[in-house]
Amino acid sequence: MQTIGILGAGQLARMLALAGAPLGLRFLVVDTAADACAGQVAPLLLADWRDFDRLADFASRIDVATFDFENVPAETAQWLTEHVPVFPNPRALATSQDRLEEKTLFRRIGLETPDFEAVDSRDDLARAVERLGVPSILKTRRLGYDGKGQFRLKSPADVDAAWAALGGAPSILEAFVPFERELSVVAVRSREGEFRAYPLTQNWHADGILSASLAPAPDSEALAPLAFAHARRIAEELDYVGTFALELFVQGGRLLGNEMAPRVHNSGHWTIEGAPASQFENHLRAVLGLPLGDTSALDIHVMLNWVGELPPATPILAEPRAHWHDYGKSARPGRKVGHATVCARSAEEMRERLTRLGRALGREEQVAPVLAVLKGAG
Ligand code: AMP
């Protein structure tokens, strides 16, 4: 019987623990919040990320450590490696914690990115706006996720407001990309270097937070080999072990790297019901040195994210092949509190299900962009 330690006890840790139960695994989750939702399904240790006495206790009770949260301080991850195997490794974590290092890595392996400039001062920002123009997006290098730590500049006069909004933190300014669509690669690499990717997923965001995903992404066969090759190169460069996601923009048929998440990812939640081995199960297999599971898609899948508050569960529970996930969190604006995955055998069947559910849930706006894409998919 092995025990997996997870730093961060949010919904990702919760779904990892649920995926590990059939494998006979035990879990110990650690978080700074006493009500962290993975604590409802696994023992929770309360600790500050720099409380090394508590973390020593944590390390002594686990066989391997992993993350549900990439903003664990890099020195904490490094310290842990001296006590217990840690996957992904701290260098991979540190690279993906920093937007400048991440985008520099993307370019080094041949993945184009939106045009960007490093910004360390207000003057840097003014110069960057002059070169890249507007609209553009100022993003903090560190500690940003779900659209947090970002400011969209609509006019050159926004320089002061943008610099103040981010509190003068080291940042990058990115040219705004009028992309046709957003795709993600969710992939997994084993301790032995075996690499597998789930089919490309198409994603829609609202206010910078994932709103819906469709997998496999329609008409993505031509892009998939290149997208997977980029993901593989990145994982190999970082000697990455575990599940990760690479977020891509498609513009004029080209792939641009937006960011990578060094963990299981919201755009891979559909794999719980939609693949023979989910992203969560494969992450556990990878960090334990077990063979990886099949990453093919069983059908067509749509994941709808519940942000802020849950809609009524009954329409999902009443719908054939729809799956309800409630993370056991209290409602709060901008907070991910649950999701649903809808499965169907054909685009037509999916359109019917989503149309019915959108109406019953009062979420017509959320399903509309997915329906628009499914219309073109025959
Ligand atoms: P991020 O936190 O960087 O993943 O940004 C969240 C979302 O904002 C992305 O998924 C996009 O929908 C949008 N976004 C971020 N960067 C850009 C960009 N350079 N151009 C256009 N949209 C962007």
Residues whose N, C-alpha, C, O or C-beta is under 5 A from the ligand:
A	BS01	AMP	P114 Y145 D146 G147 E174 A175 F176 V177 H205 G208
